[in-house]
Amino acid sequence: MKRFLLKYSPEWALHLAKQLRKRFRRKELQRQAATGGMDAAALEKAFRDIGIREGDALLVHSSLSKIGYVQGGSETVIRSLMHVLGPEGTLLMPSFPAAGRNKDYLESEPVFDVRNTPSAMGIISETFRKMPGVKRSLHPTDAVCAAGPLAGFFTASHFGRITPYDEASPFRKLAERRGKILMLGTTLNGAGTSLHTLEDAVDFRYPVYDEKIYEAVLIDERGKRHSMKTKVHNPQYSARRNCDALKPIFEKEGALKNGCIGQAASMLIDAHKMLEVMLRYYREHGVTMYTPYGNKNQLA
C-alpha cells in the first residue's frame, strides 16, 4: 500500500505529508530534549552492540532525527562512531550533492566543488564533510567522504569513472576490504546505494543506466577545474526498484544484522558478504533490486 501511495499520489500531497511528519518529529524531539536524550556513552554502547568494532572500515547512511534527541547532535554521533572505530578504523559517509534524481541534477549543469558543494544526505553527512581532515571523492553525483588511515584509498580513484559503483569506487572497495555498512535509521529502499555494486560487477542484463552520457564539471581540492563523463540511472527503471524486498535474503545468508540505535531501527551489513550474495542470487535466480523474487518470481 505504501509503495502504491508513493507512486500514484500527487506531488503536492506527498510534500504536505512530508512536512507534517517533520513538524510532528520536531515536537517529539523537543519533548525528548527536556529529559536529556542520548549521550555519547549510550551511542557508543549501541554501536558496539550492533557489531561495529575497532579497526572497521564503516560506511554510514544516517538519519539524525530517527535516533531521537542526541546531546550535541550530529557531531556527537560522528565522534562516537570514530571513538568506537579507533585510530585504525576508517569512517565513510555518502556526500551526494543531489537530494533527488541524479539525472535531474546533472540536467541543471551544476559545478561540483569537492570543497564547498554541500552534501544532501542529511545533517550527519554534511557535518562530517566539513570536519578537518575529511577527504571527499571527486565524483559529480556519488561523492563519498572518509576519515581515517584508509580515507585516501577509498576516495582517490573515483574520478573519471563512467559509472559510480565499479571496482575503483569507494562502494566496491569497501566490499573488497570486507568493510561494513551501517544503515542508521535508514532503509534499503531509501539508502541502499551499495546495492548498485552488482550492476557494475557483471554484464547486467537490465538497461538501468540512462542512454545519455553527461559531461560533468568538477573543481578539486586545489581549486583546479576538471570535466568528466558519467552515466546516471534511468528514472523509468529506478521506479521499479524494491530494495527492501532483498532484506530477507541478506538476513538468511548472514549478511545483515538488525539492531536499534536509540529509537532508530538500524542494520549493520557485511559489504563483502552482501556483494557475494547478490552475485550468487543474480546468477542462480536472476534476483536484483528490480526483480527481488527472481526472473519468474520463483522466490516469492
PASEBA-1860 file (N, C-alpha, C; in nm, 3 decimals):
! residues 300
1> MKRFLLKY> 0.082/-0.121/0.000/0.000/0.000/0.000/0.086/0.127/0.000 ~ 0.194/0.126/0.083/0.281/0.242/0.090/0.345/0.270/-0.045 ~ 0.397/0.165/-0.113/0.458/0.184/-0.244/0.356/0.237/-0.345 ~ 0.231/0.191/-0.336/0.125/0.238/-0.425/0.100/0.387/-0.405 ~ 0.089/0.429/-0.277/0.064/0.569/-0.247/0.178/0.658/-0.293 ~ 0.303/0.613/-0.271/0.418/0.691/-0.312/0.423/0.707/-0.464 ~ 0.379/0.605/-0.534/0.388/0.606/-0.681/0.277/0.690/-0.744 ~ 0.156/0.687/-0.685/0.042/0.746/-0.753/-0.015/0.871/-0.688
9> SPEWALHL> 0.032/0.907/-0.568/-0.017/1.030/-0.505/0.039/1.152/-0.577 ~ -0.037/1.260/-0.585/0.015/1.382/-0.648/0.131/1.441/-0.568 ~ 0.216/1.515/-0.636/0.337/1.568/-0.572/0.304/1.658/-0.452 ~ 0.197/1.738/-0.464/0.163/1.829/-0.354/0.123/1.752/-0.230 ~ 0.056/1.639/-0.248/0.013/1.559/-0.133/0.132/1.494/-0.063 ~ 0.228/1.446/-0.142/0.349/1.387/-0.084/0.429/1.492/-0.008 ~ 0.438/1.613/-0.066/0.512/1.721/0.000/0.445/1.760/0.131 ~ 0.313/1.771/0.132/0.240/1.807/0.253/0.258/1.701/0.361
17> AKQLRKRF> 0.248/1.575/0.322/0.265/1.466/0.420/0.405/1.469/0.480 ~ 0.505/1.498/0.397/0.643/1.505/0.445/0.661/1.618/0.545 ~ 0.602/1.734/0.514/0.614/1.849/0.605/0.544/1.822/0.738 ~ 0.430/1.754/0.734/0.358/1.721/0.857/0.437/1.624/0.942 ~ 0.502/1.526/0.878/0.585/1.431/0.953/0.702/1.502/1.020 ~ 0.763/1.596/0.946/0.876/1.670/1.001/0.833/1.754/1.120 ~ 0.717/1.819/1.112/0.668/1.903/1.221/0.640/1.819/1.345 ~ 0.578/1.703/1.325/0.548/1.615/1.437/0.678/1.565/1.502
25> RRKELQRQ> 0.776/1.532/1.418/0.902/1.481/1.471/0.978/1.587/1.549 ~ 0.975/1.712/1.502/1.041/1.821/1.574/0.983/1.838/1.713 ~ 0.852/1.831/1.723/0.788/1.845/1.854/0.827/1.729/1.946 ~ 0.835/1.609/1.889/0.873/1.492/1.969/1.016/1.506/2.019 ~ 1.107/1.554/1.935/1.246/1.572/1.975/1.259/1.679/2.083 ~ 1.177/1.782/2.075/1.177/1.885/2.180/1.136/1.825/2.314 ~ 1.040/1.735/2.312/0.999/1.670/2.437/1.112/1.582/2.492 ~ 1.180/1.511/2.401/1.290/1.426/2.445/1.406/1.508/2.502
33> AATGGMDA> 1.432/1.626/2.444/1.542/1.711/2.491/1.521/1.750/2.637 ~ 1.396/1.766/2.678/1.367/1.806/2.816/1.406/1.697/2.916 ~ 1.418/1.573/2.868/1.454/1.462/2.958/1.598/1.416/2.939 ~ 1.675/1.486/2.856/1.818/1.455/2.843/1.859/1.390/2.714 ~ 1.781/1.297/2.662/1.816/1.230/2.537/1.937/1.138/2.550 ~ 1.995/1.102/2.435/2.111/1.013/2.432/2.241/1.092/2.441 ~ 2.338/1.038/2.515/2.470/1.098/2.519/2.570/1.010/2.444 ~ 2.696/1.052/2.440/2.798/0.980/2.364/2.817/0.838/2.415
41> AALEKAFR> 2.814/0.819/2.546/2.835/0.686/2.603/2.727/0.589/2.558 ~ 2.602/0.636/2.557/2.492/0.550/2.514/2.503/0.515/2.366 ~ 2.544/0.612/2.286/2.562/0.587/2.144/2.672/0.484/2.120 ~ 2.784/0.501/2.188/2.896/0.409/2.169/2.857/0.266/2.206 ~ 2.782/0.252/2.314/2.736/0.118/2.353/2.646/0.059/2.245 ~ 2.556/0.140/2.192/2.465/0.091/2.088/2.541/0.052/1.961 ~ 2.643/0.130/1.925/2.723/0.098/1.807/2.797/-0.035/1.826 ~ 2.852/-0.056/1.943/2.922/-0.183/1.970/2.824/-0.299/1.976
49> DIGIREGD> 2.707/-0.275/2.032/2.607/-0.382/2.043/2.561/-0.432/1.906 ~ 2.554/-0.343/1.809/2.508/-0.387/1.676/2.619/-0.457/1.599 ~ 2.746/-0.439/1.643/2.855/-0.514/1.580/2.968/-0.433/1.522 ~ 2.972/-0.303/1.546/3.083/-0.221/1.497/3.203/-0.244/1.588 ~ 3.321/-0.262/1.527/3.441/-0.297/1.603/3.556/-0.203/1.571 ~ 3.650/-0.195/1.662/3.769/-0.115/1.641/3.845/-0.163/1.517 ~ 3.886/-0.070/1.434/3.959/-0.105/1.312/3.871/-0.128/1.191 ~ 3.739/-0.126/1.205/3.650/-0.146/1.091/3.660/-0.031/0.991
57> ALLVHSSL> 3.633/-0.061/0.865/3.601/0.041/0.765/3.449/0.042/0.756 ~ 3.389/0.156/0.785/3.244/0.161/0.805/3.182/0.274/0.722 ~ 3.089/0.239/0.635/3.012/0.336/0.558/2.878/0.356/0.627 ~ 2.844/0.482/0.658/2.725/0.511/0.737/2.625/0.593/0.656 ~ 2.505/0.538/0.639/2.389/0.612/0.588/2.303/0.645/0.709 ~ 2.264/0.772/0.726/2.207/0.810/0.856/2.090/0.906/0.847 ~ 2.010/0.901/0.954/1.903/0.998/0.978/1.910/1.036/1.125 ~ 1.954/1.158/1.153/1.969/1.201/1.292/1.836/1.202/1.366
65> SKIGYVQG> 1.732/1.248/1.301/1.602/1.260/1.369/1.546/1.124/1.410 ~ 1.578/1.020/1.333/1.525/0.887/1.368/1.586/0.834/1.499 ~ 1.707/0.879/1.532/1.772/0.831/1.654/1.698/0.880/1.778 ~ 1.639/0.997/1.767/1.585/1.066/1.883/1.679/1.179/1.920 ~ 1.648/1.247/2.029/1.730/1.361/2.068/1.868/1.313/2.113 ~ 1.972/1.371/2.052/2.111/1.337/2.086/2.179/1.461/2.141 ~ 2.236/1.450/2.258/2.309/1.562/2.316/2.429/1.596/2.227 ~ 2.433/1.719/2.179/2.542/1.758/2.090/2.514/1.729/1.944
73> GSETVIRS> 2.401/1.669/1.913/2.357/1.649/1.776/2.449/1.564/1.689 ~ 2.461/1.604/1.563/2.533/1.524/1.464/2.680/1.507/1.499 ~ 2.742/1.607/1.559/2.883/1.596/1.592/2.906/1.487/1.696 ~ 2.814/1.473/1.790/2.826/1.367/1.890/2.817/1.229/1.825 ~ 2.727/1.215/1.727/2.715/1.086/1.656/2.846/1.052/1.587 ~ 2.904/1.150/1.519/3.028/1.127/1.444/3.143/1.094/1.539 ~ 3.160/1.173/1.644/3.268/1.150/1.740/3.254/1.013/1.806 ~ 3.131/0.974/1.834/3.109/0.843/1.895/3.146/0.731/1.800
81> LMHVLGPE> 3.109/0.744/1.674/3.147/0.644/1.574/3.298/0.634/1.562 ~ 3.366/0.748/1.556/3.510/0.748/1.541/3.580/0.691/1.665 ~ 3.522/0.715/1.781/3.581/0.659/1.904/3.569/0.508/1.905 ~ 3.455/0.455/1.860/3.437/0.310/1.854/3.529/0.248/1.749 ~ 3.546/0.313/1.635/3.633/0.261/1.529/3.780/0.268/1.568 ~ 3.816/0.365/1.651/3.954/0.377/1.697/4.046/0.432/1.589 ~ 4.174/0.451/1.622/4.269/0.513/1.528/4.296/0.431/1.403 ~ 4.271/0.301/1.406/4.293/0.216/1.288/4.169/0.200/1.202
89> GTLLMPSF> 4.057/0.255/1.247/3.933/0.243/1.171/3.916/0.359/1.074 ~ 3.833/0.338/0.973/3.803/0.442/0.874/3.652/0.459/0.864 ~ 3.609/0.583/0.879/3.466/0.617/0.871/3.437/0.679/0.735 ~ 3.333/0.630/0.669/3.291/0.682/0.539/3.144/0.720/0.544 ~ 3.110/0.822/0.468/2.969/0.861/0.454/2.943/0.909/0.313 ~ 2.824/0.881/0.259/2.788/0.938/0.129/2.774/1.089/0.144 ~ 2.819/1.163/0.044/2.802/1.310/0.045/2.753/1.354/-0.091 ~ 2.648/1.288/-0.138/2.592/1.316/-0.270/2.533/1.458/-0.273
97> PAAGRNKD> 2.555/1.532/-0.380/2.504/1.669/-0.386/2.356/1.681/-0.421 ~ 2.297/1.575/-0.474/2.158/1.582/-0.519/2.067/1.505/-0.425 ~ 1.961/1.570/-0.378/1.864/1.503/-0.292/1.766/1.420/-0.375 ~ 1.748/1.457/-0.500/1.656/1.385/-0.588/1.730/1.303/-0.691 ~ 1.675/1.297/-0.810/1.734/1.216/-0.916/1.863/1.278/-0.967 ~ 1.964/1.194/-0.988/2.090/1.243/-1.043/2.072/1.298/-1.184 ~ 1.983/1.238/-1.259/1.959/1.285/-1.396/1.909/1.429/-1.394 ~ 1.813/1.459/-1.308/1.761/1.595/-1.298/1.871/1.690/-1.251
105> YLESEPVF> 1.953/1.643/-1.159/2.062/1.726/-1.106/2.161/1.762/-1.216 ~ 2.204/1.665/-1.294/2.302/1.692/-1.400/2.242/1.771/-1.515 ~ 2.112/1.758/-1.535/2.046/1.838/-1.638/2.055/1.988/-1.607 ~ 2.070/2.022/-1.479/2.082/2.163/-1.439/2.223/2.217/-1.460 ~ 2.315/2.134/-1.507/2.454/2.171/-1.537/2.525/2.234/-1.417 ~ 2.528/2.161/-1.305/2.593/2.214/-1.186/2.746/2.205/-1.198 ~ 2.816/2.279/-1.114/2.960/2.263/-1.098/2.981/2.202/-0.960 ~ 3.038/2.083/-0.956/3.061/2.016/-0.829/3.198/2.057/-0.774
113> DVRNTPSA> 3.196/2.128/-0.663/3.318/2.171/-0.596/3.341/2.080/-0.476 ~ 3.444/1.998/-0.481/3.465/1.897/-0.378/3.482/1.959/-0.240 ~ 3.526/2.085/-0.234/3.548/2.152/-0.106/3.423/2.219/-0.052 ~ 3.333/2.263/-0.140/3.225/2.351/-0.097/3.084/2.304/-0.128 ~ 3.067/2.215/-0.224/2.932/2.170/-0.256/2.876/2.088/-0.140 ~ 2.762/2.129/-0.083/2.709/2.058/0.035/2.666/1.916/0.003 ~ 2.664/1.835/0.106/2.604/1.703/0.097/2.454/1.715/0.118 ~ 2.377/1.645/0.038/2.232/1.643/0.052/2.185/1.518/0.126
121> MGIISETF> 2.277/1.449/0.193/2.247/1.321/0.256/2.222/1.333/0.406 ~ 2.176/1.447/0.452/2.142/1.463/0.592/2.247/1.539/0.670 ~ 2.208/1.584/0.789/2.294/1.670/0.869/2.418/1.598/0.920 ~ 2.410/1.468/0.947/2.529/1.396/0.993/2.634/1.393/0.883 ~ 2.591/1.363/0.761/2.682/1.360/0.647/2.744/1.498/0.621 ~ 2.662/1.603/0.626/2.712/1.737/0.599/2.808/1.785/0.708 ~ 2.779/1.751/0.833/2.870/1.786/0.943/3.004/1.715/0.925 ~ 2.999/1.589/0.889/3.120/1.510/0.867/3.202/1.569/0.753
129> RKMPGVKR> 3.136/1.607/0.644/3.205/1.663/0.528/3.290/1.783/0.565 ~ 3.243/1.864/0.657/3.310/1.990/0.691/3.415/1.975/0.801 ~ 3.431/1.854/0.855/3.529/1.836/0.963/3.672/1.836/0.909 ~ 3.768/1.886/0.987/3.908/1.886/0.944/3.959/1.744/0.919 ~ 4.037/1.729/0.812/4.099/1.601/0.782/4.013/1.504/0.703 ~ 3.888/1.540/0.676/3.799/1.452/0.600/3.827/1.468/0.450 ~ 3.844/1.357/0.381/3.865/1.356/0.236/3.733/1.326/0.166 ~ 3.722/1.376/0.043/3.599/1.355/-0.034/3.635/1.311/-0.174
137> SLHPTDAV> 3.568/1.209/-0.222/3.599/1.161/-0.357/3.548/1.262/-0.460 ~ 3.622/1.274/-0.570/3.590/1.370/-0.675/3.497/1.304/-0.775 ~ 3.369/1.309/-0.743/3.267/1.249/-0.830/3.145/1.339/-0.830 ~ 3.086/1.367/-0.946/2.980/1.468/-0.954/2.847/1.428/-0.893 ~ 2.818/1.299/-0.881/2.688/1.258/-0.826/2.698/1.172/-0.702 ~ 2.803/1.092/-0.688/2.810/0.992/-0.581/2.934/1.007/-0.495 ~ 2.970/1.131/-0.464/3.088/1.157/-0.383/3.075/1.095/-0.244 ~ 3.187/1.045/-0.193/3.193/0.983/-0.061/3.300/1.053/0.021
145> CAAGPLAG> 3.269/1.082/0.148/3.366/1.139/0.241/3.423/1.030/0.329 ~ 3.549/1.048/0.372/3.613/0.947/0.456/3.716/1.012/0.546 ~ 3.732/0.952/0.664/3.836/0.995/0.760/3.895/0.870/0.822 ~ 4.027/0.871/0.838/4.095/0.754/0.893/4.209/0.713/0.804 ~ 4.283/0.609/0.843/4.404/0.570/0.768/4.379/0.526/0.625 ~ 4.258/0.479/0.593/4.228/0.434/0.456/4.144/0.536/0.379 ~ 4.132/0.657/0.431/4.048/0.757/0.365/4.096/0.785/0.223 ~ 4.226/0.800/0.204/4.280/0.824/0.071/4.256/0.708/-0.023
153> FFTASHFG> 4.273/0.587/0.027/4.250/0.468/-0.054/4.106/0.464/-0.107 ~ 4.011/0.491/-0.020/3.871/0.481/-0.060/3.828/0.592/-0.155 ~ 3.885/0.711/-0.142/3.835/0.826/-0.218/3.917/0.860/-0.342 ~ 4.037/0.807/-0.356/4.132/0.858/-0.456/4.093/0.829/-0.601 ~ 4.031/0.717/-0.631/4.016/0.674/-0.771/3.873/0.682/-0.824 ~ 3.790/0.763/-0.760/3.650/0.774/-0.804/3.635/0.862/-0.928 ~ 3.726/0.956/-0.945/3.719/1.049/-1.058/3.741/0.976/-1.191 ~ 3.665/1.017/-1.291/3.686/0.967/-1.426/3.618/0.836/-1.459
161> RITPYDEA> 3.545/0.778/-1.364/3.477/0.651/-1.390/3.343/0.677/-1.457 ~ 3.313/0.603/-1.561/3.192/0.627/-1.637/3.067/0.588/-1.558 ~ 3.081/0.495/-1.463/2.972/0.462/-1.371/3.025/0.472/-1.228 ~ 2.939/0.501/-1.132/2.984/0.536/-0.996/3.018/0.419/-0.904 ~ 2.988/0.295/-0.943/2.995/0.185/-0.846/3.088/0.072/-0.889 ~ 3.181/0.101/-0.980/3.268/-0.004/-1.031/3.381/-0.036/-0.934 ~ 3.479/-0.112/-0.980/3.586/-0.162/-0.893/3.673/-0.052/-0.835 ~ 3.671/0.068/-0.894/3.752/0.179/-0.843/3.674/0.268/-0.747
169> SPFRKLAE> 3.548/0.238/-0.726/3.463/0.323/-0.642/3.480/0.290/-0.494 ~ 3.448/0.385/-0.406/3.452/0.356/-0.263/3.360/0.241/-0.222 ~ 3.247/0.226/-0.292/3.149/0.124/-0.257/3.203/-0.017/-0.284 ~ 3.265/-0.034/-0.399/3.322/-0.165/-0.434/3.447/-0.194/-0.349 ~ 3.529/-0.091/-0.326/3.648/-0.109/-0.243/3.610/-0.150/-0.101 ~ 3.499/-0.096/-0.053/3.453/-0.133/0.082/3.424/-0.282/0.089 ~ 3.361/-0.335/-0.015/3.332/-0.479/-0.019/3.461/-0.560/-0.025 ~ 3.555/-0.515/-0.106/3.680/-0.589/-0.121/3.763/-0.586/0.007
177> RRGKILML> 3.752/-0.479/0.085/3.824/-0.467/0.211/3.745/-0.526/0.328 ~ 3.634/-0.591/0.297/3.548/-0.654/0.398/3.503/-0.553/0.503 ~ 3.462/-0.437/0.454/3.409/-0.334/0.541/3.263/-0.359/0.575 ~ 3.206/-0.264/0.646/3.068/-0.276/0.692/2.988/-0.153/0.652 ~ 2.857/-0.169/0.647/2.765/-0.061/0.615/2.665/-0.049/0.729 ~ 2.655/0.069/0.789/2.557/0.093/0.894/2.443/0.174/0.835 ~ 2.325/0.116/0.839/2.203/0.187/0.798/2.141/0.239/0.927 ~ 2.174/0.362/0.961/2.137/0.422/1.089/2.005/0.498/1.074
185> GTTLNGAG> 1.895/0.425/1.098/1.764/0.484/1.081/1.721/0.496/0.937 ~ 1.791/0.428/0.847/1.759/0.433/0.705/1.725/0.293/0.655 ~ 1.664/0.286/0.538/1.621/0.159/0.480/1.699/0.130/0.352 ~ 1.688/0.008/0.304/1.749/-0.025/0.175/1.682/0.052/0.063 ~ 1.550/0.069/0.071/1.480/0.147/-0.031/1.528/0.291/-0.032 ~ 1.555/0.347/0.086/1.591/0.487/0.094/1.738/0.515/0.075 ~ 1.824/0.417/0.108/1.968/0.447/0.109/2.056/0.327/0.076 ~ 2.005/0.233/-0.001/2.082/0.112/-0.030/2.177/0.130/-0.146
193> TSLHTLED> 2.259/0.235/-0.141/2.348/0.269/-0.253/2.439/0.154/-0.294 ~ 2.492/0.083/-0.197/2.589/-0.023/-0.229/2.526/-0.139/-0.305 ~ 2.394/-0.146/-0.311/2.329/-0.248/-0.393/2.365/-0.233/-0.540 ~ 2.400/-0.111/-0.581/2.436/-0.087/-0.721/2.569/-0.151/-0.761 ~ 2.648/-0.194/-0.663/2.776/-0.258/-0.700/2.754/-0.381/-0.786 ~ 2.640/-0.447/-0.769/2.609/-0.563/-0.854/2.604/-0.524/-1.001 ~ 2.541/-0.412/-1.030/2.520/-0.369/-1.168/2.652/-0.345/-1.241 ~ 2.754/-0.299/-1.168/2.883/-0.270/-1.230/2.981/-0.387/-1.218
201> AVDFRYPV> 2.940/-0.494/-1.149/3.030/-0.609/-1.130/3.007/-0.718/-1.234 ~ 2.895/-0.710/-1.308/2.860/-0.811/-1.406/2.813/-0.742/-1.535 ~ 2.792/-0.822/-1.638/2.728/-0.772/-1.759/2.579/-0.770/-1.732 ~ 2.532/-0.663/-1.669/2.397/-0.656/-1.614/2.294/-0.661/-1.726 ~ 2.194/-0.744/-1.707/2.101/-0.771/-1.816/1.994/-0.664/-1.834 ~ 1.980/-0.572/-1.740/1.875/-0.471/-1.749/1.936/-0.334/-1.781 ~ 1.869/-0.255/-1.865/1.923/-0.123/-1.904/1.898/-0.018/-1.796 ~ 1.965/-0.032/-1.684/1.938/0.055/-1.569/2.000/0.193/-1.584
209> YDEKIYEA> 2.100/0.206/-1.671/2.161/0.337/-1.693/2.094/0.409/-1.809 ~ 2.078/0.538/-1.793/2.020/0.621/-1.898/2.111/0.619/-2.023 ~ 2.052/0.633/-2.139/2.130/0.629/-2.263/2.223/0.749/-2.275 ~ 2.184/0.861/-2.220/2.265/0.982/-2.233/2.387/0.975/-2.142 ~ 2.502/1.015/-2.193/2.623/1.027/-2.113/2.647/1.175/-2.088 ~ 2.661/1.211/-1.961/2.673/1.351/-1.923/2.820/1.392/-1.911 ~ 2.846/1.516/-1.943/2.977/1.577/-1.923/2.964/1.667/-1.801 ~ 3.027/1.627/-1.692/3.014/1.700/-1.566/3.138/1.785/-1.540
217> VLIDERGK> 3.117/1.898/-1.473/3.225/1.989/-1.438/3.252/1.978/-1.288 ~ 3.380/1.964/-1.252/3.418/1.947/-1.112/3.535/2.039/-1.079 ~ 3.545/2.076/-0.952/3.659/2.151/-0.901/3.721/2.070/-0.788 ~ 3.851/2.042/-0.798/3.916/1.957/-0.698/3.960/2.037/-0.575 ~ 4.028/1.970/-0.482/4.065/2.032/-0.356/4.167/2.143/-0.371 ~ 4.235/2.150/-0.485/4.331/2.258/-0.511/4.269/2.371/-0.593 ~ 4.140/2.360/-0.622/4.073/2.464/-0.699/4.084/2.446/-0.849 ~ 4.138/2.333/-0.893/4.156/2.309/-1.037/4.026/2.255/-1.096
225> RHSMKTKV> 3.991/2.305/-1.213/3.867/2.268/-1.281/3.889/2.145/-1.370 ~ 3.795/2.052/-1.366/3.802/1.929/-1.446/3.666/1.904/-1.512 ~ 3.667/1.816/-1.610/3.542/1.765/-1.665/3.554/1.613/-1.677 ~ 3.442/1.546/-1.663/3.442/1.400/-1.677/3.307/1.354/-1.727 ~ 3.309/1.241/-1.797/3.186/1.180/-1.846/3.132/1.083/-1.742 ~ 3.000/1.081/-1.728/2.939/0.989/-1.631/2.799/0.949/-1.678 ~ 2.760/0.832/-1.638/2.624/0.786/-1.662/2.541/0.805/-1.534 ~ 2.410/0.808/-1.551/2.318/0.812/-1.437/2.210/0.707/-1.461
233> HNPQYSAR> 2.137/0.676/-1.357/2.034/0.574/-1.371/1.912/0.625/-1.448 ~ 1.853/0.535/-1.521/1.732/0.561/-1.597/1.614/0.572/-1.499 ~ 1.548/0.687/-1.488/1.439/0.703/-1.391/1.327/0.601/-1.408 ~ 1.301/0.560/-1.532/1.195/0.461/-1.554/1.231/0.327/-1.489 ~ 1.358/0.288/-1.499/1.398/0.164/-1.434/1.410/0.182/-1.283 ~ 1.453/0.300/-1.240/1.466/0.327/-1.097/1.332/0.310/-1.027 ~ 1.223/0.345/-1.096/1.090/0.334/-1.037/1.051/0.189/-1.009 ~ 1.122/0.094/-1.069/1.090/-0.048/-1.049/1.161/-0.109/-0.927
241> RNCDALKP> 1.249/-0.034/-0.864/1.327/-0.090/-0.754/1.239/-0.127/-0.635 ~ 1.274/-0.238/-0.574/1.213/-0.279/-0.446/1.326/-0.335/-0.361 ~ 1.412/-0.246/-0.313/1.533/-0.288/-0.243/1.502/-0.359/-0.112 ~ 1.400/-0.311/-0.040/1.370/-0.371/0.090/1.329/-0.517/0.078 ~ 1.280/-0.557/-0.040/1.242/-0.697/-0.059/1.363/-0.790/-0.058 ~ 1.485/-0.734/-0.072/1.607/-0.814/-0.066/1.651/-0.842/0.077 ~ 1.597/-0.768/0.172/1.643/-0.780/0.310/1.632/-0.922/0.366 ~ 1.521/-0.996/0.344/1.514/-1.134/0.396/1.626/-1.224/0.342
249> IFEKEGAL> 1.668/-1.200/0.218/1.778/-1.280/0.162/1.908/-1.251/0.237 ~ 1.936/-1.123/0.260/2.059/-1.086/0.332/2.057/-1.138/0.475 ~ 1.940/-1.135/0.537/1.928/-1.189/0.674/1.953/-1.339/0.675 ~ 1.890/-1.409/0.582/1.905/-1.554/0.573/2.049/-1.594/0.550 ~ 2.122/-1.518/0.469/2.260/-1.550/0.433/2.362/-1.495/0.532 ~ 2.316/-1.430/0.637/2.406/-1.379/0.739/2.483/-1.255/0.701 ~ 2.431/-1.181/0.602/2.499/-1.058/0.558/2.447/-0.934/0.629 ~ 2.336/-0.946/0.700/2.271/-0.830/0.760/2.224/-0.861/0.902
257> KNGCIGQA> 2.256/-0.771/0.994/2.213/-0.783/1.133/2.127/-0.663/1.169 ~ 2.013/-0.688/1.232/1.925/-0.581/1.274/1.960/-0.536/1.415 ~ 1.932/-0.410/1.443/1.955/-0.357/1.576/1.883/-0.225/1.591 ~ 1.908/-0.158/1.701/1.843/-0.030/1.727/1.945/0.066/1.788 ~ 1.956/0.184/1.732/2.042/0.290/1.784/1.950/0.400/1.834 ~ 1.936/0.411/1.965/1.835/0.500/2.019/1.699/0.451/1.975 ~ 1.624/0.537/1.906/1.493/0.498/1.854/1.500/0.454/1.707 ~ 1.619/0.454/1.651/1.634/0.428/1.508/1.651/0.279/1.480
265> ASMLIDAH> 1.555/0.221/1.411/1.573/0.085/1.360/1.690/0.088/1.263 ~ 1.789/0.003/1.287/1.914/0.011/1.211/1.957/-0.127/1.163 ~ 2.050/-0.128/1.068/2.104/-0.252/1.014/2.255/-0.238/1.000 ~ 2.326/-0.344/1.032/2.470/-0.349/1.003/2.491/-0.457/0.899 ~ 2.553/-0.419/0.787/2.568/-0.507/0.671/2.714/-0.537/0.647 ~ 2.745/-0.662/0.623/2.878/-0.704/0.580/2.887/-0.677/0.429 ~ 2.964/-0.576/0.390/2.966/-0.532/0.250/3.015/-0.642/0.155 ~ 3.117/-0.716/0.196/3.169/-0.824/0.112/3.067/-0.936/0.098
273> KMLEVMLR> 3.006/-0.973/0.208/2.906/-1.081/0.205/2.785/-1.039/0.123 ~ 2.743/-0.914/0.136/2.628/-0.866/0.060/2.654/-0.876/-0.090 ~ 2.772/-0.832/-0.135/2.803/-0.841/-0.278/2.811/-0.986/-0.323 ~ 2.870/-1.071/-0.242/2.879/-1.214/-0.277/2.740/-1.275/-0.290 ~ 2.650/-1.240/-0.198/2.513/-1.291/-0.203/2.441/-1.238/-0.327 ~ 2.457/-1.110/-0.356/2.392/-1.052/-0.475/2.440/-1.120/-0.602 ~ 2.570/-1.142/-0.613/2.624/-1.208/-0.731/2.569/-1.349/-0.746 ~ 2.565/-1.423/-0.636/2.518/-1.562/-0.641/2.370/-1.570/-0.676
281> YYREHGVT> 2.288/-1.488/-0.612/2.144/-1.492/-0.636/2.110/-1.438/-0.776 ~ 2.190/-1.346/-0.826/2.169/-1.295/-0.961/2.197/-1.406/-1.063 ~ 2.308/-1.476/-1.046/2.347/-1.579/-1.142/2.257/-1.701/-1.134 ~ 2.212/-1.736/-1.014/2.133/-1.857/-0.998/1.983/-1.835/-1.014 ~ 1.935/-1.715/-0.976/1.790/-1.694/-0.975/1.745/-1.567/-1.047 ~ 1.839/-1.483/-1.091/1.801/-1.358/-1.156/1.753/-1.252/-1.058 ~ 1.793/-1.263/-0.932/1.749/-1.168/-0.830/1.827/-1.037/-0.843 ~ 1.755/-0.927/-0.846/1.812/-0.792/-0.842/1.715/-0.705/-0.762
289> MYTPYGNK> 1.751/-0.581/-0.741/1.657/-0.490/-0.673/1.536/-0.462/-0.761 ~ 1.547/-0.489/-0.891/1.437/-0.468/-0.985/1.353/-0.595/-0.998 ~ 1.414/-0.709/-0.967/1.345/-0.839/-0.971/1.380/-0.915/-0.843 ~ 1.333/-0.867/-0.727/1.379/-0.922/-0.599/1.335/-1.066/-0.573 ~ 1.240/-1.115/-0.650/1.194/-1.252/-0.630/1.238/-1.345/-0.743 ~ 1.329/-1.296/-0.825/1.381/-1.379/-0.933/1.314/-1.347/-1.066 ~ 1.366/-1.406/-1.172/1.315/-1.379/-1.307/1.168/-1.415/-1.322 ~ 1.127/-1.522/-1.259/0.989/-1.569/-1.272/0.920/-1.572/-1.138
297> NQLA> 0.964/-1.487/-1.047/0.907/-1.479/-0.912/0.913/-1.611/-0.837 ~ 1.014/-1.692/-0.870/1.021/-1.825/-0.808/1.058/-1.818/-0.660 ~ 1.112/-1.704/-0.613/1.147/-1.691/-0.473/1.041/-1.616/-0.393 ~ 0.929/-1.584/-0.457/0.823/-1.509/-0.388/0.756/-1.597/-0.282
END
